[in-house]
Structure formats: structure tokens, C-alpha cells
Amino acid sequence: MKTVAIISGNFTETGNFSGYNASGTRIHVSGRTMESAGIKKGDTVKFPLFVTVVEREFNVLDENGNPKEGETFKREQAGAIFTNKQSLIEAVNADKLLAVEAEADLKAKATAVGLTQEAINALQELA
């Protein structure tokens, strides 16, 4: 997962948002994702916005809106959006910090019940 700052962009007619980072890369942001940040179509968007970016694959649709068999395209899309940098940093690090905290808690509890360091190491390898 990569993270970027969206420095410009606009809402589309369908209510989604086309954002652009400093290198000009287009990042699709769904209307629902924008709304999760408290921004809806018609609002003045205050830049920068901070996003996690994922690449998603979609089916190419024909003129009737039906998927064309075997035809797909990929685009960069916001997985999550934040109105400030610190919130993005905390969200990106949350899973890693949770794993570190869980490991420390396991070691403390195993030590408290009298396990040897060798047994704790074996337990941590299982976790």
C-alpha cells in the first residue's frame, strides 16, 4: 500500500472524485470514501487530502453496461482518505503497532506465569 497527498482534483458528474498528487498521478476516490471524510459533492475541498492508494482491477463494460468477457483495466484508487497527515500516519501504523503491543503483552503474561525464556521464544514463534 502506498500513501499520497492529493493536492488538486474535482468531483465527477457521477459523484466520485478525481484527485491528483504532485506528480500528476490520478487517484480515483469514490463518493462514499469522500463522504467518510465529511466531504460531499458540491463542497469546497480543502487540500491537501491524504490517502492510502490501492490498485484495483475492473471489468471493461460494453455500451449496455455489461462486462466484456476477458477485458479488464486497473486504476489507482483511494482505500482510505484523511483530511490531515497525522490521521493517515496513525491509521497506516495501527496494524503494525497492534502486532508489537500484542507481542509485548504475550511476553509479559508468559513471564508472569513463570515460563522460561526458551518457552516464551517457542510460544512467540507460534503466534
URKA-V66245 format. One record per residue. N is the residue number from 0. PHI is phi in whole degrees, 0 to 359 (999 if undefined). OMEGA is omega in whole degrees, 0 to 359 (999 if undefined). Layout:
N PHI OMEGA
N PHI OMEGA
//
This chain:
0 999 175
1 247 180
2 236 179
3 217 172
4 257 174
5 273 184
6 253 177
7 201 178
8 158 180
9 204 175
10 283 176
11 269 178
12 298 181
13 277 177
14 95 174
15 275 183
16 234 173
17 256 180
18 252 181
19 225 176
20 269 185
21 296 179
22 272 177
23 87 178
24 289 178
25 277 176
26 238 178
27 283 175
28 234 180
29 294 177
30 302 179
31 296 179
32 294 177
33 298 180
34 297 178
35 296 176
36 265 179
37 83 182
38 242 177
39 233 182
40 306 182
41 100 177
42 287 170
43 281 182
44 271 180
45 262 182
46 266 2
47 277 169
48 251 184
49 243 186
50 227 165
51 269 185
52 244 175
53 235 176
54 263 181
55 241 179
56 252 182
57 231 174
58 282 171
59 283 182
60 257 175
61 276 184
62 297 178
63 263 180
64 86 179
65 264 180
66 297 174
67 275 185
68 300 177
69 77 180
70 250 180
71 226 173
72 217 179
73 244 174
74 212 175
75 278 185
76 222 178
77 290 174
78 275 178
79 210 183
80 226 182
81 222 180
82 268 175
83 219 186
84 297 184
85 297 178
86 297 176
87 297 181
88 301 180
89 296 180
90 293 181
91 295 182
92 274 186
93 302 181
94 296 180
95 295 180
96 295 177
97 299 179
98 295 179
99 296 180
100 295 179
101 295 178
102 298 179
103 295 179
104 295 178
105 300 180
106 298 181
107 296 181
108 290 178
109 293 177
110 295 181
111 298 179
112 269 172
113 92 177
114 291 176
115 286 179
116 299 178
117 297 179
118 291 178
119 295 179
120 301 179
121 296 179
122 295 180
123 294 178
124 292 179
125 284 185
126 287 999
//
